[in-house]
Amino acid sequence: MISPSDQGKPNPAIYIIIIILPFLLFYWMVPFVTGLTIGNDYDEYSIQNQMELLFALKTGSFPLYVPGYALGHSSSALTLGQVFHPISHIASFLPGYWDGKALQWNTFLRLLSLGLVHLALFSFLRRIQLNTLFSFLLSCITVYNLRMLDMFRFAASLEAYTGFLLLCTVLGWYFLEPSKRILPFGIIGATYLLICSGHPTMMFYCLIGAGLFLLVIPFFLSNMLHHKRVSYKDAFIFYFKAGCYMILGILLSSAYIIPFYFDFYKMNILRVTQAFDYETLDTFFGTLSNFFMPLFSDVNGAFGGSHLFIAAAILPLLRCFKVKIPFSVWIIWGLVLLAFLFLQESRTPVYKWAWDYVPFVSSLRTAGRISIFIPVLFMLLLAWIVSAKPFSLQLGNRSVTLTPLLLLTFISLLLLSLYAALSVTIRPALGMFPPKGIRNIPLSVIIILTLFGAASLISLIAYSAFPHKARIIGIVLSLTVCLHLGGLLRYGIWIAENRDQPSFQQMKSQKKTNLNYLYPPGNGMYSSVILTQLEHSFIEPYLGKIFTEAIPVSTQNEAYRIMKHERLPQQVFVEGFETETAKSLNENARSMREGRVNLVYNSFNRLQFKVYSETPAILGLSYPFTGQWEAWVSNKQAAVYRSNGAAHAVIIPGGESLVEFRYWSSAAFWGIVISCITFILIGLSASLLYLNGLQKITAAIVVLIVGVGSVILWHHSLYSGDNLGTKFSWSYTPPAPAQKPNLAYGKTASAFPMPNLNVFAGALYGGTFHRTHCSKVVDGDRSSGFEMKLVDNPFVIIDLNQTEKINSIILFESMKEPSSSSGQLELSISQDEKQWNKVALISSTAHNHYPFRIEFDSEKTARFIQIRASGHGYLNLDEVEVY
């Protein structure tokens, strides 16, 4: 039999192999070499978030607010951008990042981080006396598996995974060598990297995994290392110290987690505390396939990889052969079982119980993501199996000596063969997104990969049975495991062509024409302010606008109720506004003929408007109202009112004035302060404990300068960034005395049959929700509107809220795309939304007659107006006006 441990240092070549291994396993997406990368989310949300935030930093502003992101949101919503994680900043300094190669540099750094974490795990396993081969294999299959691959898909979540593995490694080292000075800082740093990874769901599950690892590792290592006996007192001392260091890491992350919680999490109603009605993504067969045929498992919960995992899963079978299993190993195996039951979702009560009673679980998507800590627990189980002593098995008159590793590997091979045969014969149902389905993987590929997995098990059996050929068999074993993993990583996820990202100059040019974030924000990222506004009204299309008629209201609901009944473009409904002030302002502004609004300075957190108004009036800012925008009028701070449901309003004097808006976040301020105080405390403590004399004083001064200076620089950067020079101007047009009001302005618009146009479903599932919400056809802006994409018989209904007498209807169809594949628009009216009267049929291709004016010979009476495109086609409208 082969000893699971060996003496001396491993060949230095193993370190080089470990570092370059991720580039070999991901041979098909090596940055700057191949033309492919991971698809689905990888080349979208995270990199777009990252570049937006880093663009703000590069132009001198630390972003607290990102205009246009989910129609306007705190920068905390762009959590995938990882502004507090070093990977973003390292990438931004590499050549070519700002010339289109941002994603490729991110990919390079992520592959490198996998190699470094693999190296850390390898060293830890060597420290607990596993030999070089098993240290390499167990650390390899822990790092490289389908759970890691799915984390790679979300980009930022991979940093949660690597941070988690690094934290587990350092916790293990700290238990073994608590006197090493560097290890407490390692725990603090690894915790920080995990928290600031940028993917809150995976950060949450990884913290749970790290906590479980912390609890079991003292007793597990006591079983692994006979000289390292641990008492409950020793364990509690370890828990206390390691827990304190982890808490310091969390406090150090306050600059990220405090604004994320207060400025995003508490403002979100789509992902927070949901009802337990999510659809099950994977089948039981799919989850079980993680052990035998990983490409049959749904990507959202996949954790499969090497078939060596089977041996860990069937570990309790050793009791059938009277092999004693330590209590700590039973606990670890039980945690794996609990996680496996959790990812079954509604098939077991475990997930429902966690949903009801465990904080934050009801705000997380996809139960399968809990599998993120299964591989590291399997690593511990396999480490014990490899190290377990041989036992004797009586076969008739013969006594055979076996190792638990040999026995479990042999049974694993039998189970793999049986499972593969049953899969081909029965063909059970799979989940929603198994790699086999999303990649249309040929059966031949699955067979080849299964054979590689089987070959790794056979090699492991041979390694145990033929010690005199251990070296050559060990090489074969390593190769078969790596080939198996490489194949799984090649076919286990969506792929896409590598494409360049915008350059810095392109982003700078774009900001000159449009300050807004231009990309889809992702599922469920809209704030409750936006969703409430769109449920009752529309988002004001003009960044800044002068209103000449102020209508005081006491509450937001009162504003919505009055606006729904009647609303004119010059009216603004202001909460908490004094009636006498409104009366005086309205009397003076009634005769106003000229007004201008010009944007003269803008950055992410600051706007300056040069405003001219003939008389005192109201200036409105369209950004969603959260109470965090402060205003100055001609260098004097002014009151900011909530207006029109969710916009801002300030009083402006007659004549010319400079109006400035600044965004402030108390959560971000206290977050950065707590982070810097924590940094100072850590730095001063380290200086006092580990340095002497002049070194101690110098280090303490440097720590204080860095800590205090960081807060000062952060605050200074909020409002002193470069002027992005966005072009915006607005001119006041007084209403014509004889002009009748547009009856459709601000009324309720609904679109069918497209689920993502519903306010809540759209925000959750529709990435282009901000462009497809149909309130844009009644917002008074004829230059931009509503887009409906390729559906059957699409139509829009406008509810005038009461029966009106109608003389004419004007349709402003989008000039970008045709409204319908048939080229016909059908206009109908109704009193009750049940009986419809067709009043016009319009050729939507006749753009030379733009806009479409429908003048009725006789007055029509209706409450509802329907515009329908026949057949399978488009319906894209900029505005609908009714007179």
N, C-alpha and C positions, 0 to 999 in steps of 0.2 A: 504494500500500500504506500501511497505517496503522502508524505507529511504536508499538511496544509500551510506550514510555515517554513521559511528558510532563513538563513542568517546572512548578514552583510547587506551592503547597499546594492540595489538593482543596477543593471547596466544603464549608463546615462542615455543610451539610445532610446530607452523606453519613454523618457521624458519628451524627447523630440517627437516620437511617434504619437504620444498623447496630444501634443499641441497641434500637430498637423492632421490628426484623425478627423476632426469635424469637416475639414476641407475635402477629405477623401470620401467620407460618407455622404456629403452633400456635393459630390462631384458635378452634379448637373446644374448647380446654381452658384458656382464659385464667382464672387464679384469680379467684374472687369474682364472675365474670361469667357463665361457662357452667357447666353442670351435669355436664360430662364430664371424665374424666382418663384417663391410661394405665391399662390393666388388668393382669391377671395378677399380678405380684409388687409392682407399684409402691405400691399402697395398703395393703400388708400389712407385710412383714417389716421393711423399713428404718425406716419411720415408727414402728412398734411398738417396735422396738429403741431408737430415738432417744428416744422419750417415756419409756421405762422408765429409761434412763440419766439423762436430764435431770431426771426426777422425783426420782431419788436425790440429784442435786446440789441441786435446789431445796429438798429437805428436810434438807440439811446434810451429806450423806454422799457422799464420792467412792466409787462402787461398785467393789469388787474382786470381789464375788460377787453373782450374781443368783439368788435362790431360785426353784426351779421351772422355770427355763429349761432345756429338755432334761433335766428332772428334777433340775436343780441343776448350775450350771456357773460357771466364771470369767466375769467381765464381758467378758473378751476375746472370748468366743464371740459376743457381740452386736456384732461388728465393724461391721455395717451401720448401727449407731446413730451412728457417726462422732463419738464423744465428744471426739476430739482434732482434729477439723476445725472451722474457724470457722463453716461454714454452719449447723451445729446450734445453736450458741450465738447467732448472729445471729437465727435464726428464733425462738428461744425468748423473745427480748426484744421481739418485734414484737407489737402489740396483737391479741388474739384467739387467739394460739397456744395458751394454756392454757384456752381456751373453745371448743375444737372445731375451730379453723381451722389446726391444725398442718400438715396435709398441703398445704393451699393456700398457706401461706407458704413451705413448702419448694419447691413448684412455682414460685412467683414468683421466688424466689432462683435457682433453677436456670435458668429462662428468662433472667433477667438475666445470669447468668454466661456463658451462650452468647453473648449480645450482646457482653459485654466481651472474651471470648476472640476472637470474630470481629474486633473492633476491633483487638486486638493483632496478629493475623495480617495484617489489612489494612495496618496501619502497617509491619509488617516487609516485606511485598511492595512497598510504596511505597519503602521504603528500598533495596531491591535494584533499583530503577528500572523497575518495572512501572507502567503508567499506571493511572489511577484505576479505569477500567472493569475491567481484568483483575485488579487488586488486589482489587477488590470481589468479582468472580466467583469467582476461585480460592480466596479465603479463605472465601467463602460455601459453596461445595460441599465444602470440607474440613470445615467445622463441621457442616453440615446434610446428613445422609445416613442410611441405614438402620442403620449401625453405631452412630451417635450415638443413634438412636431406641431401639435395643435396650438401650443403656447407660442410657438414661432409665428404661427398664422396671425396672431393678434399683436405681434411685435413687442409691445410693452410688457405683455404677460410673460415673455421669455425672461425678462429681467427679474420678475417675481420668482420664477422657477430657479434661475441660477442663484439669486439672492437667498432663496430658501435652502438650497443644497449647501451653499457656502455657510449659512448660519448653522445648519445641522453639523457640518464638519467642525466648525470652530467650537460649538458646544461640546462635541465629543472630545476634542483636544483639551478643552479647558478642564473637563472632568479628570482627564488623565494627568495633566500637568498644570494644576491650578496656580503654581508659583511663577509661571511664565508671564512676564509683564505685557507682552504684546497681545495675549489672548483676550483680556477684557476689552481692549480696543477693537479687536477683531469681532467680538460679539456686538458691540455698539455699531461698528461700521456695517456689518452684514445685516443687522436689523434695519438700519437706515436705508440700505440699498433695497431691501425687500419692501419696506413701507413706501418708498418713493419710486417704486418701479413704474407706477402709472396705470396699473390695471387693478382697481379696487377689489373686484371679485376674487381674482387670483391671490391678491395680497391677503385677503381675509382667510381663504382656505390654506394658504401657506403658513400664516400665523398659527392656525389651528394645528397644522402638521408640525410646526416647530415646537409648539407647546407639548404635543404628544411625544415628540422625540426627546424633549427635555425631561419629561417624566420617566421614560423607560430607560434612557441611556445609562444611568448609573448602575442599575441592576443588571442590564444586559452586559455591560463591560465587566462587571464583577464575575459574571458567568464565563465570559470569554477569556479573561485574564485572571488566573487563579491567585496571583499575588496581589491583585487589586480587590480586596474584600471591602464591602461597603455596608455600613449600618444605616438604619433609618435616620439617625442623627446626621451622619455624613451626607446622606442624600438631601436632607432638608437644608443643610448649610449650602450645598451646591445649588439647590433650587433658588434659595434666597439670593445668593450672589449673582448667579447667571440671570435670574429674573430682574434684578436691579439693573444689570448692564443692558438687558433688552429694553427695559423701561427708559433708560437713558437714550437708547437708539430711537425709541418712539418719540421722546421729547425733542430730540435733535431733528426729527422729521416734522415738527409742528408747522413749519412754514408751508408744508404741503397739506397735511391732514386737517388742520383747523379751517382754512378757507374752503377746502373741499367739502367738509361737512356742513358748514354754515352757509356758504355761498352757492353750493351746487346741490348737495344731498337734500337739505331741508327745503330747497326750492323745486324739487323734482317730485312729480306725482305719478309718473309713468313707470318708474322702476322701484319706487319705494313702497314697501308694505303692500304687495299685490295679493289678490285672492288666489287661492290654491286651485288654479284651473289651467296650468300650463300643460301643453300636450307632451306626452312621453315621447322622447326622441329615439330611444333605442329599445330593442326587444330583449327578453332574457337571453335568447340565443346570441344576440349581438354582444351583450356584456360578457357572456361566458366565452365568446370567441376571442376575447383579449388574451386568453392563455394559449389558445390553440391555433386560431386563424385570425390574427389581428386585423386583417384588411376587411373582415366582415363586421367589425365593430363601428358604431357611429362615431364620427370624428369628435363630437362634442364631449364624449365620455371615454374615449379610447385611452388606454394606458398600456396596451400590449407592446411587446417587443420581442426579446429573446425568449425562446421556449424554456430557458432555465427558470423562468418565473413559475412554471408548472410545479417544479419541485418544491418551491416555497409554499405554493397554494395547498399542496397535498401533505404538508408536513405532519399533520395529526395522524396519518397512517402509521407513523413510526410506533405509536402506542400499540398497534396490533402485533408488533414484534418486540414488545416489552422494552422499547428504548425510552429512557427517562428524558423528558423534555422539561427544561427549567421553566419556572413560573413566568419569568420575564419574557421568554420566547412565546409562551401561551398568550400573554397580554398583547404582544406585538401582532401575533396572528389574529387575535380577536379584534384588534383595531382595523386590520385589513378587512376582515369579514364585515365589520360594522360599516366601513366605507363602501364595500361592495353592495350591501343591502341598501345603503343610502342612495346610490346611483341607480337603483331599480325604480326610483321615483314612486309612482302610485301603486306599484306592485307589492310594496311592503309598507308598513306603518312608520318606518324609520324616518324617511324624508318628510312625511307629514308632521311627525312629532317635532322634528327640528324646525320646520317651517313655522309652527305655532309657538314654540317656546325658546328657540335660540335666537338671540338678537341678530338682526341684519339678514338672516337666511331668506326671509320673505321678500327681500329687496334684491336678491341675486337671481340671475338666470342660469338655467342648465345645471341640474343636479350632478351630472357626470363630471363636472370640474373638480369635485372633491377628490377625484382619483389622482390629483396632482401629488399627494404625499404617499400613494401606494408604492411607487418604485423604491423610495428610500427605505420603507419598511421591509419590502422584499429583500433589499440589500442586507439588512440586519439579519433576516431569517436565513438567507443563503450563507452569510458569514458564519452563523452558528452551525448550519448543516455541514459546511466545508470543514469546520474545526471539530465537529463532534467525534468522539472516540468510536473505534470499531466495536461491533458486537458480534456475538456468536449466534448462528441460526442452525438449529438442529433439523437436518433433512434425513429422516430415517435413521440409519446408523452413523451417518456422517455429520460432522460439525463444520459448518462453513462460516468463516469470518468475513463480515461485510462492513462497509461503512454506511452510515445514513445517506451520504451523498450518492454512493453507487446504487443503493436500493431505490431511492426516490427518483434518480435519473432513469433507471430502468422502467419503473412504473410510469414515469412521465412519457417515455417513448411509446409504451403500450397505449396509454390514454390518447396520445396524439394520433396514433394510427387509427384507433377506434373512432375518434371525433371526426377525423378527415373523411373516413368511410361513411359515417352517418350524415355528414354535411352534404356529400355528393348524392346520397340516396334519398334523404328526406327533404332537403332544400328548405329549411325553415325560413320564416319571414325575417327580414333585416330591418334595421332602423331607418331613419329618414336620410341620413347622410353617411353611409358606409363608404370607405374608399373604393370598394369594389364597384359601387354604383356611380359615384361621382367621377371616377376616372375610367369607367368602362374597362376594367382590367381583364385581359384575356385569362381564361382558365389555365393556360400553360404557364403564365407568370405566377399565379397562385400556387400551382403545383411545384414549380421550381423553388419558390421561397419556402414552401413547407418542407421540401427536401433539404434545403440548407439548414432549416431549424432542426430537422431530424438528425442531420449529419452532425450538428453541434452536440446533440444529446449522445449520439453514438461515440463521438470523440471524447466526451467527458467520461463515458463508461470505460472506454479503452484507456484513458489517462489513469483512471483509478486501478484498472486491472493489470496494466503492464508498466510497472514503475521503471523498468530498465529502458523503456522508450519514451519516458516522460517528456523529454525536450522536444522531439519531433512531433509527438502527439499534441503537446501543448501549443505548438505553432499552428498545427492544423485546426485545433479547437478555436484558437483566437481568430484565424482566418474565416472559419465557417460562421462564427458568431458575427463578425464584422460584415461579411457578405450578406448574411441574413438581415442584419439591421440596415445596411445600406439599401437593400431592395425595398424594405418596408418604408424607409424614409423617402425613397424615390416615388413610390406609388401611393403613399398614405395620405396625401393631401391634395388640394387644388394646386395647379401650377398656372403661371402666367408669364408672358413675355416681359423681360426687363425693359422698362421705359424710363427715360430721363425725367427728373423733376424740374420744376421751374427754377431758373437761375435767379440770383439776387436782383439783377437788373430788370428781369421780367416782372418779378414781384413788385419792385419799386414803381415800374411803369403802370402796373395794374392798379396800385393804390392811388395813383393820380387820377384815375377815372372812377374808381369805386373802392371805398375804404373797406367794404364788407368782406368777410370770409366767404370765399366763393364755392366751397365744396360742401357736399352733404354732411351733416353733423353726425350721422349715425343714429341707430335706433334709440328712441326714448330719451333724447338729450334735451328736449325743450322744457323750459321752466314752466311752473304753474302760472306765472304771470302771462306768458304768451298764450298758453292753452285756454285760459279763462277769457282773454281778450278775443281770441278767434272764435270762441264759442258764442260770443255776444256781438262782436263787431269786426273791425279790420285793423291791421297795423297801418298807421299813417304812412303813406308812401314817400312823403317829403321829410328829409332830415330836419330841416328847420322851416317854420312857417309862421306867418303873422295871422292872428285871429282878431277880429274886430268886434265880436259879440260874445261876451263872457256870460255864461249861465251858471250860477252857483248851485251846487248840489251837496248834499250832506254825506252821501256814501257812494261807493263804487256801484252798487246795485241800482241806486237811484239814477245814476248817470246812464247805465245800460238801458234802464227802462225808458227813460225819456228819449235817448238817441234812437232806440228801436222804433219809437212812434214817429218822430220827426227830427230831421237833422239837416243842416245846411253847411256848405263848405266853410263859411266864415265864422261858424259857431264853435265855441269851445266850452265843454262842460267841466267845470273846475270844482274839485272837492275842497271844502273848508274855506271857500272864498267869501268875503264879506259882501252882503247884498248891496250896500251903499257904494262900495268901491266899484262893484260891477256896473251899477247904474250910471255912475259918473263916467266910467271908462267907455261904456257903450254909447252914451250920448255924444261924447267927443269924437269917437271913432266912426260914427254913423256916416259922416260926410267924408271920410278918408278916401283919397283917390290914388295915393302912391305909397308903396312900401317895398323894401328890398331886403333880402337876406343873403349875405355872401359869406362862405366859409373861408376864413383867412389863415387859420392854423388848425391842424389836426394831428393827433397821435392816438395811441390806443386808449389813453386815459383822459385825454384833454381835447376840448373843442373850443375854438374861438370864432364867433360870428360878428361880422360888421353889419349892423342892422340900421336901416333908415325907416322911420315910421313918421308920417305927417302928424299923428296924434299919439298920445299914450295908448298902448294896446297890449296884447298878450303874444309872447313868442313861445311857440311850442317846439319841443324836441321829441322826435319820434321814438327814441330808444325806450325799451320797456321799463316801466317805473318799478324800482325796488327800494327806493329811499336812499340810494347810495350816490346819486349825482347831486353835486352842490353847484351853485351858480353865483356868478359875480356879474353885475351890470355896471359898466363904467367903473370898474375896480372897487365896487361896493358889494358886499355879499347880499344876495337877495333870497327871498323865500322861494322855494320850489314846491309847486303844487302838483298833485296827480290830476291829470286831465284826460278826458275822452276815454276813461276806463283804465288806461295803462300807459299814458304818455306823460310828458313833463310840461309844465307851464310856468313862465316867469313874467312879471310885469315889466314892460319896457317903456321908457319915457318917449315923448315926442322928439323928433329930430334924430341925429345920428348917435349911436351908442355901440360900445364893444361888449358883447355878452360872452362870458366864458363859462363852460361847464367842466367840472372835474369829477372823476369817479374816485370814490374812496371806499375801502373795505377795512372795517375794524378787525374782521377775522384775519385778513392777510397781515395787518399790522401786528397784532398780538402773536400770530404764528411766527413771523420773522423774529420778533423780540424773544419769544420763548426759545426758538432754535438757537439764537445767538447767545442767550444767557446759558443755555445748556452747553454750548460749545466752550464758553468761557469757563464754566465750572469744571468741565472735563479737562480742559487745557491747564487750568491752574492746579487742579488736583495732581495731574501727571507731573507738572513742574515741581511741586512741593515734595512729592513722593520719590521721584526718580532722579532729580537733578540736585546739584549742590552749587553754592557760591554764586559766581557771576552768571553761570549758565541758567540757574534757577530764575534769577531776576530778569535776565534777557528774555527767556522763554515766556515768563509771565507777562512782560510788557508786550511782546509780540502777540500773544493770545488776546490780550485786552484790546490792542489796536485792531486786530482782525475782526474780533467780535463786535466791538462798538462801531468800527468803521463800516462793517457790512450793513448795519442798520441805517447808518447815515447815507451811504451810497445808494441803498435800496430806495430810501425815501426821496432822495434827490432825483433819482432816475424816473420817478413816477410821472413827472410833469415837465421834464426838461429835455425830452427827446426831440429828434429831428422833426421838422414840419414835413409830413408826408405829402403835402400839397394836393390833396384831393380837391377836384373842381366841383363846387356845388354853388348854385345860385337859385334864388326863388324870387319871383316878383308878384306883388299883390295885384289882383284884378278885381275891381269893385263889382258887385253884382248889378246887372242892368235893372233899372227900375221896373220895366215891364216884363222881364224874363221870369217865366214860371220855374219853380224849383224842380230839380231832377228827383223824381219820386223814388228812384232805385238807390240813391246815394245812402250808403250805410245800412241798407236793409239786409235781411238774411238770405244768403245764397247757399244752395246745396247742389252737389254734383252726383251723378249716378251713371253707370253702376261701377264705381271704383272704390273699393274699401279704404284705400289709403287717403281718401279725401275726407273721411270722417275725422273730426278733430283729434280724438284720442288714438284711434287705430292708426291714423295717418302718421302721427308723431312717433308711434311705436315702431311701425313697420316701414313707413315710406321715407326713404332717404332724401327724396326731393320734395318733401312736404311743404317747405317754405315757398316753393314755386307753384305747387299744385293746389294750394288752398284756394277755394273758389271765392272767398271774400274779396279777392283782388279784382273781381269784375265789377265791384260796387264801391271802390275806394276813391273814385274821382281822378285817378291817374290813367290817362288814355295811352300812355307810352309803354306800360308794362302790365302784364296780367296773369291769366290763369292758363295752365297747360294740362291738358288731359291726353294721355298717350294710348293709342291703339286699343280700344275696347269696343264691344258691340253696342251700337246704338247709343252713344254717349249723349247725355243731356244735362242741362243746368236749369234749376228752378229758382226763381227769385220771388220771395215772399214780401209783398209791399206792406204787410202787417195789418192792412185794412183795405176794404174795397175802395178803389180809386177810379176816377174817370180819366181815361187815357186817350190822347190824341195822336201821339207818335212814340216810336221806339227807335233808338239808334244803337246799332251794333258796331263796335270797334273790334273787328277780328284781327288776331295776331298776323303780322306780315311775315313772321318767321317760317311758319309751316301751314299747310292747308288745314282747314277746319274739319274736313271729312273726306274719306276716300271716294265717296260718291259725288262729292262736289255740291251737295245740297244741304241747306239748313232749313229746318221747319220751325216756324214760330207759332206758338199756341198760347192761349190765355184761358184762365179758369177762375171761378168764384170759390170753389171748394177743394181744388187739387184732385178732384175725381173725374169730373166731366170737363174735357178739354175741347176748345174751339180753335181749330187751325185758322190763322189769320194771314199767314204769308209763307211763301216758299222762295228761298233765296239761293242763288248760285254763289257758292262760297269762293269760287275761283275768279270772280269778277272784281279783282282788286283795283281796277281802274275806276270803279265806282265807290271806293273806300271813303268814308264809312258807309255802312248800309243804313239807309233811312227808310223807315216804314211809316208813311203818313196815312192815317185812316180817313176815309171819306166821312164817316160819322163817328162820333165819340163812342169808345168802348168802355165797358165797365168790368173790372176784374181785380182780383187780389193777387193771383199767381201768374207768372210769366215763365214759359218754358221755351228754351232753345235746344233743339235736338238735331244731331247729325245722324243720318241713316246709315246702316251697314256697319262694317268693321272699320273703324277709322279714328280720326282725331277730332277734338273739339278744343280749340285754343282761342280764347277771347281776351282782349285787353280790357274792355269796358262795355257795360250795358247801361244805357241811359233811357229813362222813361219820363215822358212829359204829358 
